[in-house]
Amino acid sequence: TPLKESTCYLPKETGPCVGYFFRYY
């Protein structure tokens, strides 16, 4: 079942934590 988890990554410019990826188990 694919679980949608949130991940934090910092872009080249300073910004908030954004980003998503699907993790399969």
N, C-alpha and C positions, 0 to 999 in steps of 0.2 A: 504494500500500500504506500503510495507516494505521500510523504508528509511535507507540507510547506513550512520551512523554517526561515526565520529572519537572520541575516548576517550583517555585521557591521564592517564597512570598509571605507577608508578615507581616500577620496579622489585627490587629484593633483592639487586642487584648491581646497582650502579649509571648508568643510561642510558638515552637515549632520550625518548620522549613521543611517544609511539607506542600502537596500539591496535585498534580494530574495533568491533562494535557490531551492530546487526540489530534491529531496533526499529519498532514495528508494531503499526499502529494506526487504 
